[in-house]
Amino acid sequence: MNSDEQVSWAMESFAELGVDAESALRKLAMVPVSLHCWQGDDVRGFEALDSELGGGLAVTGHYPGAARNIDELWSDLEKAFSLIPGTKRLNLHASYGDFQGKKVDRNEISVDHFQAWIDWAKATDVGLDFNPTYFAHPMAADGWTLASHRAEVRRFWIEHGKACRAIGKEMGKQTGYPTVTNFWVPDGYKDTPADRKGPRERLMQSLDEVFRETIDPGHAVDAVEAKLFGIGSESYVAGSHEFYLGYAITRQKFLCLDAGHFHTGEVISDKISAVAPYVPGILLHVSRGVRWDSDHVVTLTDELQEIAREVARGDYFNHVRIGLDFFDASINRIAAWVIGTRNMLKALMIAMLEPSGTLRAMEIEGDYTGRLALMEQMKTMPYGVLWNHFCLSQHVPGESGWLDVVRDYEKTTLARRQ
């Protein structure tokens, strides 16, 4: 069969199961996935501050060609975008502003420092998401920010949070795509604390002050992100899942579920439908932890497919925002973006091609044998044919061509960076 015949055969195979593959691919093209800027330069950012990464974060590897400035990061992102089908967004950290080589402290940042990013986003037709940067700063050297026992530290980071919300609001207003401004803080203890209550009370009060201003959700929404532990906070994290679940519900904020921020026996796929009825939205940070929150490049794992299935089965496409969160400096950074994002989209495609109505009917009827048999049958359906068809229809290379483009870019562009 030629390629057109293969596509027709694949679509007919799904049609026999009651699935409209063409409709699924059209819908897939409209699902935005937010790439994370920090993969392009190993979470260094563009500030003129002399600080270690800290905050429980670590990037390993020394692959050449990391972006050293905004122009290089834009170039790398645009190359990655050209190899990824569908609707793209960019997730930006506050440490990546256009600071022009000047020292601008975190509590002094403003829209002016991100107008270049907004203009670039408008020119490339992508939406922007935003993150305050509560790490890699002298005022976070001891691992504490919004929950610190020192009032001056809390005040500094409250001002940073307010500034970031204002920036996120303006990003959404100017681009026309509402921004998710996501809050994660590293605050915690390396060893067993004597007081678990105090830091959480301070964190709650600080967040309440940060979020005091009401922002039009048509411009930006707030999200809060939990974590089980980090390097230097192995025994206690103030912003635990239970803390932020309660905070998100009572304050009606988006809840961020990061795939690497839970116990190794937990999965976020099971949490989506559990928390969705109680919060205005869910932000997914899709990553791949290996033994811990190690943020490996996203691959087409069983859990990634389960995350996508939960989004599709629950029809949460208007309720869930999908972002990526990993950083690997041991491989080509553009390839990491492309591999991770394409795998997220592949998982969504597989989920959207599932005969979920038939499976639910079998479940209700108690036909668990039929349910299991059909689920297993779906694993060998011709997804690869439709994936390549989808890529080509979106004017990006299929599986056999994109890496050659990255290799050429590495030779002509990345190799010149010293």
ABEGO torsion letter per residue (X at the ends): XBAAAAAAAAAAAAAAAGBBAAAAAAAAAABBBBBBAAAAAGGAEABBBBBBAEGGBBBBEABBGBBABAAAAAAAAAAAAAABBEBBBBBBBAAABBAGGBBBBAAABBAAAAAAAAAAAAAAGBBBBBBBBABGBAAAAAGBBAABABAAAAAAAAAAAAAAAAAAAAAAAAAGBBBBBBBBBABEBABBBABAAAAAAAAAAAAAAAAABBBBAAABBBBBBBBABBBGAAABBABBAAAAAAAAAAAGBBBBBBAAABBAABBAAAAAAAAAAABABBBBBBBBBBGBBAGBBBBBBAAAAAAAAAAAAAGAAAABBBBBBBBBAABBAAAAAAAAAAAAAAAAAAAAABBAAAAAAAAAAGBAAAAAAAAAAAAABBAAAAAAAAAAAAGBBBAAAAAAAAAAAAAAAAAABX
